[in-house]
């Protein structure tokens, strides 16, 4: 679990976040699968640990990186929705639904994370 999160208004951060995800998952990387989601909690590590479920385990996701943090659930849902939609056609995306479709989170802080499966 890694914290490389940036903060700020969701619209101001989107281009940077798109570039960050694209850098992780570029075609010459060893990333075989990617998943974008939201976690909440007092810190990114405990928040992401709680979000690691059977689906992510069955897909072999072995690295989670917090890429955006906010005290606003609406901002994180907006960022997640945009990133999932933007990368949905990426051959490595394993998101099953569009972004923002998950259950409400409890806070107090919200994180958008990138979960990836590396090979080699």
N, C-alpha and C positions, 0 to 999 in steps of 0.2 A: 504494500500500500504506500503510495507516494503522494505528496502534496505539492503540486506545481500550480496551484490555483491562482488566478488573477481575480481582482474585484473591480467593480465599477458598474455603471449602467449597462443593462443587457444589450442595448443596441450599439453602444460604443465599443463593446468588447467582442462582438460577433466575428468580425473579420480576423482578429487575432486568434480567436478560438478555432475558427475554421482552418487557419494556417497551421495551428498547433496539432490538431487532429490529423490533418493531411500529412504533416511531417512524420508523425508516428506511423501512419499506415500507408506510406508511399509504396509504389510497386516494387522497389528494390529493397524493402525492409523485410525482416523475418516475421512480420505479423500476419497470421493466417485468419484471424477473426477479430471483430471489434464489436463493442456494445456500448451505447451511450445511455446513461441513466442519471437519476437524482438520488441523493442520500441526504439524511438530516441527522443532526446530533450536535454535541458540544464541540467536537473537533472532527476533521476529515477522516482520520484513521478509524476511529470507532464507528463513525457513520458508514463508511464503506464496508467495514467488516460485517455490520448488520445487514447490508444489502447483498452480500455474497450468498446466493441461494443455490438450490439444486439445479436450476436451469443453467446458471453460469458455470457451475462445477461440471455438469454433463457436457457442456460445450468446450471444456478445457481452458477456460479463461484463467490465466495465471498471473495477471498483473492488473492492478487498478490504480488509476491516476486521477486525483481531484484536479480539474482544470479550471473551474469557476466556483467562486464562493460568494454568498450574499446572505443578508439577514431577511431577504424578501423571497417567499416561496413563489410569488408571481414572476419575479425576475428569473429565478432558476428554471421554472417551467417554460418560460419563453425561450430561454437559451437552449434548453434540452430539445424543445419542439423544433427550433430552427436547425440545430445540428443534426438531429435524427432525419429530418426531411432532406437536408442538404446531402447527407451521406447515405441515404437509403438505397440509392442505385449503385453504391460502391460494392463491389463484389464480396467484400469481407464483412459487411454489416450483417449482424444476426439479430437486430432489433425486430421484434415480432409485430409491433404496432407503431403508429406514429408517436412522436414525443408528447409528453404531457398527459399520457393516458393512465398513469399509475395512481395509486391511492394517495390521499393527503398525507403529508409528513408532519411530524410533531415539532420540528425545530430543535433548538433555537437558531441554529445556523443551517444553511442549505448549500449543497454542493452538487455540481454537475461533474460526473466522473466518466472517464473512458476506461473500459475494461477490455483487455486484449489477450489473445492467445499467441504466444511466440513459439516458434519451432526452432530446432537446432541448438 
